[in-house]
């Protein structure tokens, strides 16, 4: 997959250098993204005081480049993107594209790398869910307040073999 469009969007000073970039309609997301673009790092960009990472990806429905902060859930160089959407009844907008195996660019601190997304299930999901709740305890409450099973997407570095678990 050609991911040059993700790099161009990242390298633009205002994040809008790529014509396909479309900022989020959600004010808090725009604010977080603008802070990362301004400072060049996700350090200090938090949700409820806990660290985040920034995903850059192409939207499944619009084809536009999107940037979304998610809680930092990392284990041995892999990350989890938890589709909690704050415990609401619907999955977040980014879920469809990532569940389909998208390649995303993820920024953690100043480091940026490409990752392939895949949804996990069964024991692997349970393991990553426990890691996610340890990183952000509110996830447990979100799961209690919604009827849907909150999806967990694992992001694995592109070019490295799959290492489930």
Residue pairs with C-beta under 8 A, 6 or more apart in sequence:
1 103
3 103
3 105
3 114
5 18
5 20
5 58
5 65
6 56
6 57
6 58
6 65
6 103
6 104
6 105
6 114
7 105
8 17
8 18
9 15
9 16
9 17
9 18
9 20
9 21
9 56
9 65
9 67
10 56
10 105
10 107
10 112
11 17
12 18
12 21
13 37
14 37
15 21
15 23
15 33
15 34
15 37
15 67
16 23
18 65
20 58
20 63
20 64
20 65
21 64
21 65
21 66
21 67
22 59
22 62
22 64
22 65
22 66
23 29
23 30
23 33
23 67
24 30
24 33
24 66
24 67
24 68
29 67
29 68
29 69
32 45
32 47
32 52
32 54
32 69
33 54
33 67
33 68
33 69
35 44
35 45
36 42
36 45
36 54
36 67
36 69
36 107
39 45
40 110
41 107
41 109
41 110
42 51
42 52
42 53
42 54
42 69
42 72
42 107
42 108
42 109
43 51
43 109
43 110
45 51
45 52
45 54
45 69
46 52
47 69
47 71
47 136
48 136
48 138
50 71
50 72
50 135
50 136
51 71
51 72
52 69
52 70
52 71
52 72
53 69
53 70
53 71
53 72
53 74
53 79
53 106
53 107
53 108
54 67
54 68
54 69
54 70
54 106
54 107
55 67
55 68
55 69
55 70
55 81
55 94
55 104
55 105
55 106
55 155
56 65
56 66
56 67
56 104
56 105
56 106
56 107
57 65
57 66
57 68
57 94
57 97
57 98
57 102
57 103
57 104
57 105
58 64
58 65
58 66
58 97
58 102
59 65
59 66
59 93
59 94
59 97
60 96
60 97
60 100
60 102
61 93
61 96
66 93
66 94
68 92
68 94
70 81
70 82
71 82
71 132
71 135
71 136
71 139
72 79
72 108
72 135
73 79
73 80
73 81
73 82
73 128
73 131
73 132
73 135
73 136
74 108
75 128
75 131
76 163
77 157
77 160
78 115
78 154
78 155
78 156
78 157
78 163
79 106
79 108
79 115
79 154
79 155
80 128
80 131
80 132
80 152
80 153
80 154
80 155
81 94
81 98
81 117
81 152
81 153
81 155
82 129
82 132
82 136
82 139
82 150
82 151
82 152
82 153
83 91
83 92
83 94
83 95
83 150
83 151
83 152
83 153
84 92
84 138
84 139
84 142
84 143
84 150
85 91
85 92
86 142
87 141
87 142
87 143
87 144
87 145
87 146
87 150
88 146
89 146
89 147
89 148
90 148
91 148
91 151
95 151
95 153
97 117
98 104
98 117
98 119
98 153
99 117
99 119
99 151
99 153
101 116
101 117
101 118
102 116
102 117
103 114
103 115
103 116
103 117
103 158
104 114
104 115
104 116
104 117
104 155
105 112
105 113
105 114
105 115
106 112
106 113
106 114
106 115
106 155
113 157
113 158
114 157
114 158
115 155
115 156
115 157
115 158
116 155
116 156
116 158
117 153
117 154
117 155
118 153
118 154
118 156
119 151
119 152
119 153
119 154
120 128
120 152
120 153
120 154
120 164
124 154
124 164
124 165
125 152
127 165
128 152
128 154
129 139
129 150
129 152
132 139
132 152
133 139
133 140
139 150
142 150
143 149
143 150
156 162
156 163
